[in-house]
Amino acid sequence: MDGNGRWAQARGQPRHAGHKAGIEPVRMTVEACGELGVGALTLFAFSSENWQRPADEVARLMDLFMEALQEQVEELHRNGVRLRFIGERRSLSVRLQARLNEAEDRTRANSGLNVNVAVGYGGRWDIVQAARALARSCTSGAMSADAIDEQALHARLSLAELPDPDLFIRTGGEHRISNFLLWNLAYTELHFCDVLWPDFSRADLQTALDHFAGRERRFGLTGEQAGAR
């Protein structure tokens, strides 16, 4: 969800005003995905690298998370959304960690749209923590090194319970994935748009979905093989 800061600066406003303006496109996207029958939506809200940003901006972002959780969790719960947070939580305040846990507990039994919010997340971190889990299993004797395969590592990633994403959308005009779900995006269709996140609309979302619908997904096969599946 890129472009909040540039959106604010273009209007002569502080960067945190862009982050606040970015809340409405989040609500729209969650609502639209629920209506369209999307199974899972993962939002990259704050990366592990974002901790290097100015302290004041980070503090305001954390306050915004707290405010959004307080205002939105009950509405999400009423709509059957299951809310989960992925990323390194130990860097977050104890208060915010408690709020994340409460939101997850509140919506855990819901069977509608899975909304995953990446906070303090990095794709490399995700792979490293999965590798550490495998190493502990080998050290304890629960498994042997020879038993490690793609499935074993995948099972220890943050989104192990969900299928890999079908579609990746990045706003703001940048053409990179910026350390997001590095393992999971191996065969994901990528869609980049120039719209800054606070201006992202339902029409922009539909454009991304139409782009995805027009793709032939082969997963390493020939077109003929994929068509026969």
C-alpha positions as CSV (number, residue, x, y, z in Angstrom):
1,M,0.0,0.0,0.0
2,D,2.6,2.5,-1.2
3,G,2.4,6.3,-1.7
4,N,0.9,7.7,1.5
5,G,3.8,10.0,2.2
6,R,4.0,11.3,-1.3
7,W,0.3,11.8,-1.4
8,A,0.5,14.0,1.7
9,Q,3.6,15.9,0.6
10,A,2.0,16.8,-2.7
11,R,-0.7,18.5,-0.7
12,G,1.7,20.3,1.6
13,Q,0.7,18.1,4.5
14,P,2.8,16.0,6.9
15,R,3.5,12.4,6.0
16,H,1.2,11.0,8.8
17,A,-1.7,12.7,7.1
18,G,-1.2,10.4,4.2
19,H,-1.2,7.4,6.4
20,K,-4.4,8.5,8.0
21,A,-6.0,9.0,4.5
22,G,-4.9,5.5,3.6
23,I,-7.3,4.0,6.1
24,E,-10.3,4.5,3.8
25,P,-8.9,2.5,0.9
26,V,-8.2,-0.3,3.3
27,R,-11.8,-0.4,4.4
28,M,-12.9,-0.3,0.7
29,T,-10.6,-3.1,-0.3
30,V,-11.6,-5.3,2.6
31,E,-15.3,-4.7,1.9
32,A,-14.9,-5.3,-1.9
33,C,-12.9,-8.5,-1.4
34,G,-15.6,-9.8,1.0
35,E,-18.3,-9.1,-1.6
36,L,-16.4,-10.6,-4.4
37,G,-15.7,-13.9,-2.6
38,V,-11.9,-13.4,-2.3
39,G,-10.7,-16.0,0.2
40,A,-7.7,-14.1,1.7
41,L,-6.4,-10.6,1.6
42,T,-2.9,-9.7,3.0
43,L,-2.1,-6.0,3.6
44,F,1.5,-4.9,3.9
45,A,1.1,-2.2,6.5
46,F,4.6,-1.9,8.1
47,S,7.7,-3.6,7.0
48,S,10.7,-4.6,9.1
49,E,12.7,-2.0,7.2
50,N,10.2,0.7,8.1
51,W,11.6,0.8,11.6
52,Q,14.4,2.9,10.1
53,R,12.0,5.7,9.3
54,P,12.0,8.9,11.5
55,A,10.9,8.1,15.0
56,D,8.0,10.6,15.0
57,E,6.5,9.0,11.8
58,V,6.8,5.5,13.3
59,A,5.2,6.6,16.5
60,R,2.3,8.1,14.7
61,L,1.9,5.0,12.6
62,M,1.7,2.9,15.7
63,D,-0.9,5.2,17.2
64,L,-2.9,4.9,14.0
65,F,-2.8,1.1,14.3
66,M,-4.2,1.3,17.8
67,E,-6.9,3.7,16.7
68,A,-7.9,1.6,13.7
69,L,-8.0,-1.5,15.7
70,Q,-10.3,0.1,18.3
71,E,-12.6,1.4,15.7
72,Q,-12.8,-1.4,13.1
73,V,-12.5,-4.8,14.9
74,E,-16.1,-5.1,15.9
75,E,-17.3,-4.2,12.4
76,L,-15.0,-6.8,10.9
77,H,-16.2,-9.3,13.4
78,R,-19.9,-8.6,12.5
79,N,-19.0,-9.2,8.9
80,G,-17.4,-12.6,9.6
81,V,-13.8,-11.5,8.9
82,R,-11.0,-13.4,10.5
83,L,-8.2,-11.0,11.3
84,R,-4.6,-12.1,11.7
85,F,-1.3,-10.2,12.1
86,I,2.0,-11.5,10.8
87,G,5.5,-10.2,11.5
88,E,8.0,-9.8,14.4
89,R,5.8,-8.6,17.3
90,R,8.5,-8.2,19.9
91,S,9.5,-4.8,18.5
92,L,5.9,-3.5,19.0
93,S,4.8,-1.9,22.3
94,V,3.3,-4.3,24.9
95,R,0.0,-2.4,24.6
96,L,-0.1,-2.8,20.8
97,Q,0.8,-6.5,21.1
98,A,-2.1,-7.0,23.5
99,R,-4.5,-5.2,21.0
100,L,-3.4,-7.5,18.2
101,N,-3.9,-10.6,20.3
102,E,-7.4,-9.4,21.4
103,A,-8.4,-8.7,17.7
104,E,-7.2,-12.1,16.7
105,D,-9.0,-13.8,19.5
106,R,-12.2,-11.9,18.8
107,T,-12.3,-13.0,15.2
108,R,-10.7,-16.4,15.4
109,A,-13.8,-18.4,14.8
110,N,-15.1,-16.4,11.8
111,S,-15.3,-18.2,8.5
112,G,-15.5,-15.3,6.1
113,L,-12.7,-13.4,4.5
114,N,-9.2,-13.9,6.0
115,V,-7.5,-10.5,6.4
116,N,-3.9,-10.7,7.3
117,V,-2.1,-7.6,8.3
118,A,1.7,-7.6,8.0
119,V,3.2,-5.4,10.8
120,G,7.0,-5.4,11.3
121,Y,7.1,-8.1,8.6
122,G,9.8,-8.9,6.1
123,G,9.9,-11.8,3.6
124,R,13.5,-12.6,4.6
125,W,12.6,-12.6,8.3
126,D,9.8,-15.0,7.5
127,I,12.1,-17.5,5.8
128,V,14.7,-17.1,8.6
129,Q,12.2,-17.8,11.3
130,A,11.0,-20.9,9.4
131,A,14.6,-22.1,9.1
132,R,15.2,-21.6,12.8
133,A,12.0,-23.7,13.5
134,L,13.3,-26.5,11.3
135,A,16.7,-26.3,13.0
136,R,15.1,-26.6,16.4
137,S,13.2,-29.7,15.3
138,C,16.4,-31.3,14.0
139,T,18.3,-30.4,17.2
140,S,15.5,-31.9,19.3
141,G,15.5,-35.1,17.2
142,A,11.9,-34.5,16.1
143,M,13.0,-34.6,12.5
144,S,16.1,-35.3,10.5
145,A,17.8,-32.8,8.1
146,D,17.1,-35.2,5.3
147,A,13.4,-34.7,5.9
148,I,13.6,-31.0,5.2
149,D,11.9,-30.2,1.9
150,E,9.8,-27.3,0.5
151,Q,6.7,-28.5,2.3
152,A,8.4,-28.6,5.6
153,L,9.7,-25.0,5.3
154,H,6.4,-23.8,3.9
155,A,4.6,-25.3,6.9
156,R,6.6,-23.0,9.2
157,L,5.9,-19.7,7.3
158,S,3.6,-17.0,8.7
159,L,0.8,-17.8,6.2
160,A,1.3,-21.6,6.1
161,E,-2.4,-22.2,6.6
162,L,-3.4,-20.4,3.4
163,P,-2.8,-21.0,-0.3
164,D,-0.1,-18.9,-1.9
165,P,-1.4,-15.6,-3.2
166,D,-2.9,-15.5,-6.7
167,L,-2.5,-11.7,-7.2
168,F,0.0,-9.1,-5.8
169,I,-1.0,-5.5,-6.2
170,R,1.4,-2.6,-5.5
171,T,0.3,1.0,-5.7
172,G,2.5,4.1,-6.0
173,G,4.3,3.5,-9.2
174,E,7.2,1.3,-7.9
175,H,7.9,-1.9,-9.7
176,R,9.3,-4.2,-6.9
177,I,8.0,-6.4,-4.2
178,S,10.1,-4.9,-1.4
179,N,10.7,-8.0,0.8
180,F,7.0,-9.0,0.9
181,L,6.1,-12.7,1.1
182,L,9.2,-13.7,-0.8
183,W,8.6,-17.4,-0.6
184,N,4.8,-17.2,-1.2
185,L,5.0,-15.0,-4.3
186,A,6.9,-17.6,-6.4
187,Y,4.0,-17.9,-9.0
188,T,1.9,-15.0,-8.0
189,E,0.7,-12.6,-10.8
190,L,2.1,-9.1,-10.2
191,H,0.1,-5.9,-10.9
192,F,1.7,-2.5,-10.5
193,C,-0.2,0.8,-10.7
194,D,0.8,4.4,-10.5
195,V,-2.1,5.4,-8.2
196,L,-0.9,6.5,-4.7
197,W,-2.6,4.4,-2.0
198,P,-4.9,7.1,-0.5
199,D,-6.4,7.5,-4.0
200,F,-6.8,3.8,-4.7
201,S,-10.4,3.2,-5.6
202,R,-12.7,0.2,-6.3
203,A,-12.2,0.9,-10.0
204,D,-8.5,0.5,-9.5
205,L,-9.0,-2.8,-7.7
206,Q,-11.3,-4.0,-10.5
207,T,-8.6,-3.1,-13.0
208,A,-6.1,-5.3,-11.1
209,L,-8.6,-8.2,-11.0
210,D,-9.4,-7.8,-14.7
211,H,-5.6,-8.0,-15.3
212,F,-5.4,-11.2,-13.3
213,A,-8.4,-12.7,-15.1
214,G,-6.7,-12.2,-18.4
215,R,-3.5,-14.1,-17.4
216,E,-2.7,-17.6,-18.4
217,R,-1.3,-19.3,-15.3
218,R,1.1,-22.1,-16.3
219,F,3.1,-22.8,-13.1
220,G,6.1,-23.9,-15.2
221,L,4.0,-26.0,-17.7
222,T,3.5,-25.3,-21.4
223,G,0.3,-23.6,-22.4
224,E,-1.1,-26.9,-23.7
225,Q,-0.3,-28.7,-20.4
226,A,-1.9,-25.9,-18.3
227,G,-5.0,-25.9,-20.5
228,A,-5.5,-29.6,-20.0
229,R,-5.4,-29.5,-16.2
